[in-house]
Amino acid sequence: KVEIRLKERDEARKTALEQKRKERAEETKETETHDYFSSQFSKRKLELEDMLDSTSRVSSDNLKDHFDNMTCSVQSLQKFLSDSALFLPSYSIRTSQQMCFFFSFRK
């Protein structure tokens, strides 16, 4: 009797664990994929490059605000990278960090 109850509890436990594992796999968000990261990072990188290119056309009175906006954009890009690092391959993290570093010091 005790053995039967133990086996039943063990089977129920295994079934519950398997169900949780499946739920976690299904819950993987669309935003937690390498493709999503790559597309968003590229988009934000292009926006930063455009901001950098437009610097020569900004009046001297507005330069401070322009550089403040660029700084915020770089920080946002760095935060996006940090948040995404859990599911990215190390090569993607490293190259993205280099790009953030490039923008940080190019201003």
N, C-alpha and C positions, 0 to 999 in steps of 0.2 A: 504493500500500500504506500509506504513512504517513498519507495523507489519510483513508483508510477507518478506520484505527485511531483517529485523532484524532476523527473524527465519532462513532465508537462510544463513545469515552471521554466525549465531550461529552454524548451522549444518556444515558449511564449516570449522569453527574453530575446532569443535569437531572431525571432520574427519581428519583434519591436525594433531591434537594432538595425535589421535590414531595411525596414520601412523608413526609419530615420535617415539612413544612408541614402536611400532613393530620393527622399524629400529634399535633402541637402543638395544632391546632384541636380535636381530639377529647379531648385531655387537660385542656381547660379545666374546672376543677373546678366542681362545683355551688356551692361556697362563694365562687366568684369571679364572682358575678353581682350585679347591682344589686338584684334582688328579694330575694335571700338577705340582702344587707346591710341593706336596708330593714326586713325583718321582724325580724332579730336586733337591729338598733339600736333599733327601736321597743320590742321586748321589754325590753331592758336599760334603756331610758329610763323605761319604766313602773315597773320595779323600783326605780330611783333615786327616782322621784317618790313611790312608796309609802314608801320609807325616809325621805324628807324629810318626808312627811306624818305619819309615825309618831314623829317626833322629840319632839313635845310629850307623848307618852305614855311616853317612856323616862325611867326614874328618873335622878336627877342622878348617882348612882353609876356608871351605865352609859353616860352620855353620851359619855365619851371613846372608849369602844369602838365606840359607834354611829357617831360621826364618823370614826373610823379605818376602819370598814367602808365608810362612804360614800366616803371618799377613795380607798380601794382600788377600789371600783366605778367611780368616775369615771376613774381611771387606766386601768382595764381597758377602759372604753369608748373612751378616747382611743387606746389601743394598737390596739384593733379598727379604729378609723377609720384610723389610720396604715397598718396592714397592708392595708386595703382600698382605699386611695387610688389604687393603680395602675390599677384598672379602673372607678373611679367617675367620673361626670361632675363637672366643677368645681362646679356648683351644689350637688350633693349633698354634696360635701366641705365647701363653705362653710357650708351650713346645719347640717350635723352638727357642725362645729367651733364654731359659735355656740351650739349646744345644750350641748356639753361645757363651753364657757366659762361659760355660764349656771349649770350645776351646780357648777362650781368655785368660783364666788363667791357662791352662794346659801347655802351651808352656814353 
